[in-house]
Amino acid sequence: MNLRSTFALLAIGWQCATPAPAADVTMAFGEKIPPFCFPESNSGIELEVLGEALAFRGHVLKPRYYSFARIPFAFKGHEVDAAMTDLGQDLRPDGAYYGDPAVFYDNVFISLKERNLVIRKPEDLKGLTVISFAGAARRYPEWLSAVQAEGHYYEQNDQALQVLTLDKGRYDLVLSDRNIFKYFTLQLRQTGYKPKATTEHAFVRFNPLDYRPVFRDRKIRDDFNAGLKHLKETGRFQAIYQKYLGEP
């Protein structure tokens, strides 16, 4: 290999390793999702993790809020530079570069411990009432269609009410992300209320790759991944979670 070729390869390698110039990164987020996203204060687990990961190499997160259904369309329409998730759509044909998983939504069934319920298959839901977040029946039809047909399925956007109504025995099960449920349980305890002990029932295999941020710029995506890795290595990632959810 001659000297010119060597310098050319080094230049290519240096270019690939160089962080992107510091930039403002507009990112589409869903509407209020405590404790992950509080639009009124631009705070929450998800905003802090993504914002600090981008800031590792000088980028500034500029959140924009949309209904969940509009998030992928905002990215496709070039309204934003990035999005918190693809909402199940493959956005690579639209110029998306996928980042590493930053936060995790882990949906489980939750029951009062005193009920001693065992939920392992859809048939175990027969005769039980379920309250869930909006849209869960479309997402998990194999589990919820029969419950819905029986008239035992209810959706509630106010997830604080899910915790309270389960505790009062008005429903047999809540379907919720475990951290969202934990957050609202902590909020209730801070008012002096003492919720009963609960049991979680995992019903689908958790896959962290189901929920990843997407970026239009490959180098910004790479900078984000480097920042996220730094947050995890330094313990800052866990500290952000603990800020909102208390000790694990």
C-alpha positions as CSV (number, residue, x, y, z in Angstrom):
1,M,0.0,0.0,0.0
2,N,1.5,3.4,-1.0
3,L,1.7,6.4,1.3
4,R,-1.2,8.2,-0.4
5,S,-3.5,5.2,0.1
6,T,-2.5,5.0,3.8
7,F,-3.4,8.6,4.4
8,A,-6.7,8.2,2.6
9,L,-7.7,5.3,4.8
10,L,-6.6,7.2,7.9
11,A,-8.7,10.1,6.8
12,I,-11.7,7.9,6.3
13,G,-11.2,6.3,9.7
14,W,-10.8,9.7,11.4
15,Q,-13.9,11.0,9.7
16,C,-16.0,8.1,10.9
17,A,-14.7,8.4,14.5
18,T,-15.3,12.2,14.6
19,P,-18.3,13.3,16.6
20,A,-20.9,15.3,14.7
21,P,-20.8,19.1,15.1
22,A,-22.8,20.1,18.2
23,A,-26.4,20.7,17.1
24,D,-29.9,21.3,18.4
25,V,-31.8,18.0,17.9
26,T,-35.6,18.3,17.7
27,M,-37.2,15.1,18.8
28,A,-40.8,13.9,18.8
29,F,-42.1,12.8,22.1
30,G,-45.5,11.5,23.1
31,E,-47.9,13.4,25.3
32,K,-47.7,13.3,29.1
33,I,-46.4,9.8,30.3
34,P,-45.4,10.1,33.9
35,P,-42.8,9.4,35.1
36,F,-41.1,9.2,31.6
37,C,-42.3,12.5,30.1
38,F,-43.7,15.7,31.6
39,P,-44.2,18.2,28.7
40,E,-45.1,21.1,31.0
41,S,-41.6,21.1,32.5
42,N,-39.6,19.2,29.8
43,S,-38.6,16.7,32.4
44,G,-39.1,13.0,33.1
45,I,-37.0,9.8,32.9
46,E,-37.0,9.6,29.1
47,L,-36.3,13.3,28.5
48,E,-33.4,13.4,31.0
49,V,-31.8,10.2,29.7
50,L,-32.1,11.2,26.0
51,G,-31.1,14.8,26.7
52,E,-28.0,13.9,28.8
53,A,-26.9,11.3,26.3
54,L,-27.0,13.8,23.5
55,A,-25.3,16.5,25.7
56,F,-22.3,14.1,26.2
57,R,-21.0,15.4,22.9
58,G,-22.5,18.8,22.9
59,H,-25.9,18.3,21.3
60,V,-29.0,20.0,22.8
61,L,-32.3,18.1,22.9
62,K,-35.3,20.2,21.7
63,P,-38.5,18.1,22.5
64,R,-41.7,18.5,20.6
65,Y,-44.8,16.8,21.8
66,Y,-47.3,14.9,19.7
67,S,-50.1,12.3,20.1
68,F,-48.5,8.9,20.0
69,A,-50.1,8.1,16.6
70,R,-48.4,11.2,15.0
71,I,-44.8,10.5,16.2
72,P,-43.7,8.4,13.2
73,F,-45.5,10.8,10.8
74,A,-43.7,13.8,12.3
75,F,-40.4,12.0,11.5
76,K,-41.5,11.0,8.0
77,G,-42.6,14.5,7.3
78,H,-39.3,16.0,8.4
79,E,-40.9,18.0,11.2
80,V,-38.3,16.7,13.6
81,D,-34.7,15.4,13.5
82,A,-35.4,12.4,15.7
83,A,-38.2,10.5,17.5
84,M,-38.5,8.7,20.8
85,T,-39.8,5.6,19.1
86,D,-41.0,4.3,15.7
87,L,-44.3,3.1,17.2
88,G,-43.8,-0.3,15.5
89,Q,-43.1,1.1,12.1
90,D,-39.8,0.5,10.3
91,L,-38.5,4.0,9.6
92,R,-35.3,3.0,7.9
93,P,-36.8,3.6,4.4
94,D,-37.5,7.2,5.6
95,G,-33.9,7.8,6.5
96,A,-33.9,6.7,10.2
97,Y,-30.9,5.5,12.1
98,Y,-31.8,3.5,15.2
99,G,-30.2,4.3,18.5
100,D,-29.6,1.9,21.3
101,P,-32.5,1.3,23.7
102,A,-32.6,4.1,26.2
103,V,-35.7,3.6,28.4
104,F,-37.8,0.5,28.7
105,Y,-41.6,0.1,28.8
106,D,-42.3,-3.3,30.3
107,N,-46.0,-4.0,30.5
108,V,-47.3,-6.5,33.0
109,F,-50.6,-7.5,34.6
110,I,-50.8,-6.4,38.3
111,S,-53.1,-7.8,40.9
112,L,-53.5,-7.4,44.7
113,K,-51.2,-9.9,46.4
114,E,-54.0,-11.0,48.7
115,R,-56.0,-12.3,45.8
116,N,-53.3,-15.0,45.0
117,L,-54.1,-14.8,41.3
118,V,-51.9,-16.7,38.8
119,I,-51.8,-15.4,35.2
120,R,-49.8,-17.5,32.8
121,K,-52.0,-17.8,29.7
122,P,-55.0,-15.9,28.2
123,E,-57.5,-18.4,29.6
124,D,-56.4,-17.4,33.1
125,L,-58.2,-14.0,32.5
126,K,-61.6,-15.6,32.1
127,G,-64.1,-14.0,34.5
128,L,-61.6,-11.3,35.6
129,T,-62.0,-7.6,35.1
130,V,-59.0,-5.7,33.6
131,I,-58.3,-2.0,33.5
132,S,-55.6,-0.8,31.1
133,F,-54.0,2.0,29.3
134,A,-55.6,3.2,26.1
135,G,-54.9,1.0,23.1
136,A,-53.8,-2.1,24.9
137,A,-56.6,-4.3,23.4
138,R,-55.3,-3.6,19.9
139,R,-51.7,-4.3,21.0
140,Y,-52.5,-7.6,22.8
141,P,-55.6,-9.0,21.1
142,E,-54.6,-12.6,21.9
143,W,-54.8,-11.8,25.6
144,L,-57.6,-9.2,25.8
145,S,-60.1,-9.9,23.0
146,A,-62.0,-12.5,25.0
147,V,-62.0,-10.2,28.1
148,Q,-63.3,-7.4,25.9
149,A,-66.0,-9.6,24.5
150,E,-67.1,-10.6,28.0
151,G,-67.5,-6.9,28.8
152,H,-64.8,-7.1,31.5
153,Y,-62.2,-4.8,29.8
154,Y,-61.9,-1.1,30.5
155,E,-59.4,1.6,29.5
156,Q,-58.3,4.5,31.6
157,N,-56.0,7.3,30.4
158,D,-55.4,8.5,33.9
159,Q,-53.1,5.8,35.2
160,A,-53.2,7.2,38.7
161,L,-56.8,6.0,38.9
162,Q,-55.6,2.5,37.8
163,V,-53.6,2.2,41.0
164,L,-56.4,3.5,43.2
165,T,-59.2,1.4,41.7
166,L,-57.1,-1.8,41.9
167,D,-56.4,-1.1,45.5
168,K,-60.1,-0.6,46.3
169,G,-60.9,-3.9,44.5
170,R,-63.0,-2.4,41.7
171,Y,-61.0,-4.4,39.2
172,D,-59.1,-7.6,39.4
173,L,-56.1,-6.7,37.2
174,V,-54.3,-3.6,36.0
175,L,-52.3,-3.8,32.7
176,S,-49.6,-1.2,33.0
177,D,-45.9,-0.6,32.5
178,R,-44.3,-1.6,35.8
179,N,-42.5,1.7,36.3
180,I,-45.5,3.8,35.6
181,F,-47.5,1.8,38.1
182,K,-44.7,2.2,40.6
183,Y,-44.5,5.9,40.1
184,F,-48.2,6.5,40.8
185,T,-48.1,4.1,43.8
186,L,-45.3,6.3,45.2
187,Q,-47.4,9.4,44.5
188,L,-50.3,7.9,46.5
189,R,-48.0,7.0,49.4
190,Q,-46.8,10.6,49.6
191,T,-50.4,11.7,50.3
192,G,-50.5,9.4,53.3
193,Y,-52.5,6.7,51.5
194,K,-51.1,3.1,52.1
195,P,-51.8,0.9,49.0
196,K,-51.9,-2.8,49.5
197,A,-49.1,-5.1,48.3
198,T,-49.3,-6.2,44.7
199,T,-48.1,-9.0,42.4
200,E,-46.7,-8.6,38.9
201,H,-47.6,-11.1,36.2
202,A,-45.3,-11.0,33.1
203,F,-47.3,-12.2,30.1
204,V,-45.2,-11.3,27.0
205,R,-41.5,-11.7,26.4
206,F,-39.7,-8.4,27.0
207,N,-37.6,-7.2,24.1
208,P,-35.7,-4.0,24.6
209,L,-35.3,-3.6,20.8
210,D,-39.0,-3.0,20.5
211,Y,-38.5,0.6,21.8
212,R,-35.6,2.6,20.4
213,P,-35.1,6.2,19.5
214,V,-34.5,7.1,15.8
215,F,-32.3,9.8,14.3
216,R,-32.0,11.3,10.8
217,D,-28.3,11.9,11.2
218,R,-26.1,8.9,11.6
219,K,-23.3,10.7,13.4
220,I,-25.7,12.2,15.9
221,R,-27.1,8.7,16.5
222,D,-23.5,7.5,17.1
223,D,-22.9,10.4,19.5
224,F,-26.1,9.5,21.3
225,N,-25.1,5.9,21.7
226,A,-21.7,7.0,23.1
227,G,-23.5,9.3,25.6
228,L,-25.9,6.6,26.6
229,K,-23.0,4.2,27.2
230,H,-21.3,6.8,29.4
231,L,-24.5,7.3,31.5
232,K,-24.7,3.6,32.2
233,E,-21.0,3.2,33.0
234,T,-21.0,6.2,35.4
235,G,-24.2,5.2,37.2
236,R,-26.0,8.3,36.0
237,F,-28.6,6.3,34.1
238,Q,-29.7,4.5,37.3
239,A,-29.6,7.7,39.2
240,I,-32.2,9.3,36.8
241,Y,-34.5,6.3,37.3
242,Q,-34.1,6.5,41.1
243,K,-34.9,10.3,41.0
244,Y,-38.4,9.5,39.9
245,L,-39.0,6.0,41.3
246,G,-37.0,5.9,44.5
247,E,-34.6,3.1,45.4
248,P,-34.9,-0.1,43.4
